[in-house]
């Protein structure tokens, strides 16, 4: 008889997934009493965040502002205040790190915390989590949901199930009862394409996936994808909370909205995105080899294209050239189906430990470095390419350190 992966496991669950609820919208409602209890969206032409009151009307991100207002006539749309969101995130992460030194940030509004070593000296994981929730509410004024489980994956699923402003513990002996009835979409890595493939062969729940043989899943999803999902469905997730892990990719995206977008408009958007990404890379002293282009079409289908360069780089011009090559190859799809979102990312990231050469020896990097220095001192709009003057280049979303 095979042994359950949790059989004989005596230590109670101690991995927390803490996730701020509707973060941007909650900050707006915190700071303006007139917005509390009302449907609120952050953005303008494109909605980048929505309160739970707005979500009740079906408003999601990224959705066009006109569509959102049509769905919810009483919707209050406010512009983004990203400095306020970054400051709120900083304060929340201070509370995380005051709770335990083992904190792994996932984004500016969520993190994993390992509190297993604090049971005797501080208290149980549920007690620690409830204290954390009270501190975030009292000191930052925001609601936060916490899931507690034996593994990172289960803790994240638990927090999603407990939203909004809740706390849910998945006991070791109740892991299968909690996870297996859920739809396969709740598994990490199951998006629209993967779920369609699974549903096509009659796999709708985690329980059904858990008893599917590996060769079947491999034929559907490839060797890595099949094994990954089978492990999660059978409660195998050995990953630990990792402190200070650096990003494996750096990216940015912008929703364009519906309608016809010219070649010049799309190219200007790509320039702005590449400058944003490469600026972050240089600031973090990172370089990458693989350039990824992500597109969303008017029918909501998506496409991804990538190109791996001969060597790692943080050069704006080199990465922009690669992105332009990818968008050119995808242009027939764009013309045929329309485009509503474009994103770029650089992966295969590594530390950029190349020595800095004199500016006059390397004109491209010299320009990049000079632009970075000016923007650092005078703001991101202090230097702009001529093609971007007068254009709305979208929001620069706050992120964790790269």
Secondary structure, 3 states (H helix, E strand, C coil): CCCCCCCCCCCCCCEEEEEECCHHHHHHHHHCHHHCCCCEEEECCEEEEECHHHHCCCCCCCEEHHHHHHHCCCCEEECCCHHHHHHHHHHHHHHHHHHCCCEEEEECCEEEEECHHHCCCCCCHHHHHHHHHHHHHHHHCCCEEEEEECCHHHHHHHHHHHCCCCEEECCHHHHHHHHCCCEHHHCCCCCHHHHHHHHHCCCCEHHHHHCCCHHHHHHHHHHHHHHHHHHHHCCCCCCCCCCCCCCCCEEEEEECCCCCCCHHHHHHHHHHHHHHHHHHHHHHCEEEEEEEEEEEECCCCEEEEEEEEEEEECCHHHHHHHHHHHHHHHHHHHHHHCEEEEEEEEEEEEECCCCCCCHHHCHHHHHHHHHHHHHHHHCCCCCCCHHHCCCCCCCCCCCCCC
